[in-house]
Amino acid sequence: MDIKKEILDKVNVWLSPLFDNQTQEAVKEMMTSSPKELEDSFYKNLEFGTGGMRGIMGPGTNRINKYTLGKATQGLSNYLKKVFTGEEIKVAIAYDCRNNSNTLAKVVADVFSANGIKVFLFTDLRPTPELSFAVKYLSCHAGIVLTASHNPPEYNGYKVYWQDGGQLVPPQDGEIISVIEALEYNQINFNANENLIEYIDNDVDKAFLGASLGAATFNTPQEAKDALKVVFTPLHGTSVKLIPDLLEDAGYSNVHIVNEQAVPDGNFPTVKSPNPEEPEALAMAIELANQTNADIVVGTDPDSDRLGVAVRNSEGVMTLLNGNQTMMLMTNFLLEEWKKQGKLTGNQFIGSTIVSTPMLMELATDYGVQCKVGLTGFKWIAKMIVDFPELQFVGGGEESFGYMVGDFVRDKDAVTSTLLLCEIAAQAKANASSLYQELLKLYTKYGFYKEYLISLTKKGMDGAQEIKQMMIDLRESPLKEINGERVVMVEDYQASTAKNLFTGEEEALTLPKSNVLIYYLEDGTKICARPSGTEPKIKFYFSVNDTLDKVENAREVETILDHKIRNIIEEMNLI
């Protein structure tokens, strides 16, 4: 195949003595045997998406390697020194279980230290939420975590946090990206100043676990804790470092860990994907739950910011909950506890995202708190805390299995959320109920909302173009009717417009621009389309709802909602 000149120009740079021999040899090998891979490795630079910079490991500008991360870190160093002139700049660095995460973390530490920046580097892998906590706890100016979340084994990534412990948001991210893109590879300073690198571990662990205990325990009687049977799996990831200790500290002793998945391993040998959103990822945990007659299963992704949950349904069968359902259970419980304590004064808020369940709005209205909705990505929920200092943050989540309890961490936190779910489950069981029954009660009160997600993977340069074209088609030829229901409103977050198709009226959307389209139908159905910011995917989110008069009719109503979702998906030709 012919390789474009602009790609060959980049390749030739990587064949220069500036790059190590191993990298040069790998590039030469691709030129002769894998030109398609060469093209994908160099056709663009890695971009910052909803969860930072994430990509396949290997040589090239569109890959995760010491040079792309070195360049990002050099640019960030330059930016920090410009913004915090005259200060002793400090950063914290953590990494997960992925292959090369520890060595890449040391490269990042080296570059920061070479630029005169103080580095706090964890001695071993740690959960992402602990890095967010450490940034504030150690009074750092920024933080980095090396992770690719739940992506396949060949991926790694680089997430940047700011002083508040939250991820970068506009305009800062754009300013930093501009600095990075202006750099040449020969401007990276890899010469570490080891005197500026301080290794951290137990002290930060203790502080983080103490904060988690304080945020997620609610006077659950010890006998209720003893009665709860828990199965936990870290899916070969970092949460094994903290969650077992946290549950033990909180008084939960009846915890069964999936031993085959308890050893950190970047190859994730027992699962196709270490993603707790995927039912198959929790299969071994559910099998153990059936053997031990457990009440709840919790599985976390490799960097322990997302969690998947399974509970026993009305027939006693282990059933997977989706992220919207766990978010509703946790938010409702927190609001009820705040209400009991007399802490709901009208100056509180909960947070969510535009692709998450609208049911959260009903909950907020009932409890008299605000519900703030941001773009996809937890950095926007963290930003709400900064933007509204006059309001207290109770909790917040998104459909993609992430939740944040209180504001001591500024990112989704599967560590604290696991403990909170155990508290809810233990109290429910002590009251002759269950997590599943509590969810059904919420449906009878606020309406039965059912959500579903489809992710279409489109890899490489051709895939990126295909995703782009799908969004263009949805914009230029918007759907007018879906499953017999007219489209009432179309929100286009790239154009910042909300158009009423009945009246023709348009309103301006106030959230930052993003490549997202949302359709609202006459019957309350909501359909969202957005390309992923971290994976080669386009995602479609569906939310349908109906009334539920009593718990006993839940299965019948759910069947109706499932049928409606299936019809919509077929009509949109997504299967």
C-alpha positions, -999 to +999 in steps of 0.1 A: +000+000+000+011+036-006+020+055+025+011+092+025+039+117+026+029+134+058+030+100+075+064+091+060+077+125+073+067+116+108+082+081+104+115+095+093+117+116+125+113+084+145+141+068+126+166+094+137+191+089+165+169+110+188+149+077+194+164+046+209+175+016+188+146-006+199+120+020+188+138+026+154+139-012+148+102-016+156+093+012+131+115-004+104+097-037+110+063-021+105+075-004+073+083-038+058+058-061+072+028-040+086+023-009+065-013-007+077-002-007+113+025+019+105-002+041+091-024+038+122+006+044+144+015+077+128-015+092+110-023+115+140-012+125+174-028+109+205-056+132+216-070+141+250-105+127+253-131+124+280-107+104+301-073+118+292-049+104+266-054+067+259-041+045+232-024+013+221+012+008+234+039+009+208+061+032+187+045+061+169+027+095+174-006+077+178+007+053+204+015+052+241+052+051+246+080+069+265+082+096+238+045+106+235+042+105+273+075+123+277+063+150+253+030+154+272+049+156+305+074+182+291+045+203+279+027+200+312+059+209+330+064+240+309+027+250+316+030+244+353+061+266+356+044+294+336+012+293+358+029+288+392+058+311+388+080+313+419+063+283+436+077+249+445+056+229+421+045+195+432+029+166+413+016+132+424+019+101+401+001+068+404-002+038+380-024+007+376-017-030+369-013-026+331+018-038+313+045-011+313+025+012+337+053+011+363+081+019+338+060+046+321+052+062+354+089+064+362+095+081+328+069+107+336+085+112+371+119+116+355+107+143+331+089+162+358+120+160+381+143+170+352+123+202+350+128+210+387+093+198+398+088+178+430+073+144+424+054+121+448+054+087+432+035+057+446+058+027+452+033+003+437+000+002+418-029+022+433-065+030+424-072+061+404-094+077+431-065+075+455-044+096+431-072+122+430-073+122+468-035+124+470-033+155+448-053+174+474-039+156+505-003+164+495-012+200+483+000+192+448-005+214+417-012+185+395-014+147+393-010+119+367-023+084+367-010+058+341-041+038+332-063+028+304-093+020+326-111-010+312-096-010+277-081-042+263-046-053+274-027-036+246-038-001+258-024+023+283-031+059+291-023+092+308-048+111+329-040+146+342-055+161+374-054+197+386-051+212+421-087+204+431-081+167+424-103+168+393-093+160+358-084+188+333-113+207+318-115+236+293-099+260+288-069+246+306-068+213+287-067+232+254-040+255+267-019+226+278-025+207+246-013+237+226+019+238+246+025+201+241+018+202+203+043+231+199+071+210+213+096+189+193+107+156+206+143+169+211+129+193+237+120+165+261+143+165+292+145+128+303+174+134+327+159+127+361+168+146+393+163+117+417+165+141+447+131+155+436+113+121+435+098+110+468+081+076+470+048+074+489+025+046+500+012+037+535+006+072+549-016+082+519-033+048+520-043+053+556-056+089+550-076+078+519-091+048+537-101+070+567-118+095+544-137+066+526-149+052+559-161+086+570-180+092+537-196+058+533-206+044+567-240+051+582-245+035+616-252+000+602-255-024+631-227-049+633-251-079+632-264-065+599-228-063+585-221-099+597-252-111+579-243-097+546-224-121+523-202-103+497-183-115+467-156-092+454-134-093+424-107-068+414-106-083+378-068-085+382-066-047+390-056-022+416-086-023+440-072-055+457-048-031+473-075-012+492-111-026+491-105-058+512-089-036+539-116-010+537-144-036+541-126-052+570-121-018+587-158-011+582-167-044+599-176-065+569-160-099+575-182-121+553-163-112+521-153-138+495-126-127+470-124-144+436-089-158+440-082-164+404-087-127+397-071-113+428-035-111+414-028-079+395-021-088+359-021-065+328-030-094+305-063-100+324-060-137+317-095-148+330-116-123+311-120-112+275-124-076+288-117-063+323-148-041+321-174-045+348-200-032+324-197-065+305-217-094+320-190-119+311-164-100+333-184-109+364-191-145+355-166-160+379-177-138+407-214-147+401-204-184+401-187-179+435-218-160+447-240-190+439-216-213+457-215-192+488-251-179+486-239-143+486-262-113+486-241-090+465-213-092+439-190-062+433-163-061+405-141-032+398-121-023+367-083-023+365-078+012+380-108+009+404-128+039+394-158+019+379-177-009+396-201-035+384-228-049+407-249-080+408-277-087+433-304-113+438-337-105+421-371-114+434-366-151+424-332-152+442-313-152+409-281-131+406-289-102+383-266-075+370-274-039+377-265-012+352-247+020+361-279+040+362-295+016+387-265+016+411-264+054+408-300+057+417-297+033+447-266+051+461-280+086+455-313+078+471-297+063+501-274+093+506-302+118+503-323+098+527-295+098+552-289+135+548-326+140+553-326+120+585-297+140+598-315+173+590-287+183+566-310+189+535-315+227+535-320+233+498-283+242+494-273+208+482-269+192+448-263+159+431-245+155+398-249+135+366-243+136+329-264+142+298-263+105+288-274+092+322-309+084+334-335+112+336-348+094+367-322+113+388-341+145+382-373+130+397-353+120+428-337+155+432-371+172+429-386+149+456-358+157+481-356+194+473-320+194+460-306+206+428-295+181+401-268+195+379-261+178+346-228+180+327-212+165+296-200+129+296-170+123+318-165+126+355-143+157+351-175+177+346-190+165+378-158+174+397-160+208+380-195+214+394-180+213+429-156+241+420-182+261+401-208+261+429-189+265+461-220+278+478-237+244+474-229+211+492-222+181+470-240+150+481-230+125+455-230+120+417-226+094+390-229+085+354-243+056+334-209+041+327-207+025+362-190+054+380-199+071+412-185+096+436-195+098+473-190+133+487-162+156+475-130+143+492-122+126+459-129+144+426-133+114+403-154+083+402-144+061+431-152+024+431-134+020+465-158+042+485-188+032+463-182-005+471-185+002+508-215+024+504-233-004+484-225-028+512-240-004+537-272-002+517-274-039+511-267-047+548-294-023+560-319-036+534-313-072+544-317-064+581-351-049+572-362-080+553-356-063+519-327-064+494-309-041+470-332-053+442-364-047+462-351-012+471-347-005+434-382-017+426-395+006+453-378+035+436-395+025+403-429+026+419-422+060+433-406+078+404-414+056+374-397+026+359-368+039+339-349+014+318-316+022+300-296+004+275-263+011+257-249+000+223-212+005+215-201+000+179-163-004+175-147+011+144-110+008+146-082+027+128-083+056+104-111+042+083-131+035+115-127+071+127-140+083+093-170+060+095-179+073+130-175+108+118-199+101+088-225+085+111-227+117+132-229+138+101-258+117+088-277+120+121-272+158+119-280+164+083-309+139+081-323+140+117-348+113+126-384+127+127-401+096+141-388+065+159-409+034+168-441+052+160-433+082+183-426+116+170-393+133+179-401+164+199-367+179+205-332+175+192-302+187+212-270+192+193-242+199+217-217+205+189-239+233+175-250+243+211-287+242+200-319+226+212-346+226+185-382+219+191-394+200+160-430+208+167-427+246+169-394+251+151-381+271+180-344+269+189-327+275+223-290+278+231-274+251+251-251+264+278-228+234+283-194+234+264-195+222+228-193+184+224-200+159+197-233+147+211-268+144+197-298+137+219-333+129+206-364+133+229-396+115+218-432+122+226-435+093+251-404+105+272-379+082+254-344+096+252-318+086+226-282+098+227-254+094+201-218+102+208-184+090+197-162+078+226-135+101+237-112+073+247-119+043+225-126+038+187-163+035+193-196+053+187-221+049+215-259+050+215-277+054+248-314+046+251-337+055+280-374+045+281-399+047+310-433+037+321-453+038+354-451+009+379-481+007+401-467-020+424-435-041+428-453-073+418-458-060+383-422-051+377-414-080+354-443-072+331-434-036+328-398-044+322-407-067+294-426-039+277-397-015+281-372-041+268-394-046+237-396-009+231-358-006+232-354-035+209-378-020+184-359+014+185-326-003+179-339-023+149-355+007+134-323+027+137-304-002+120-279-006+148-281-044+148 
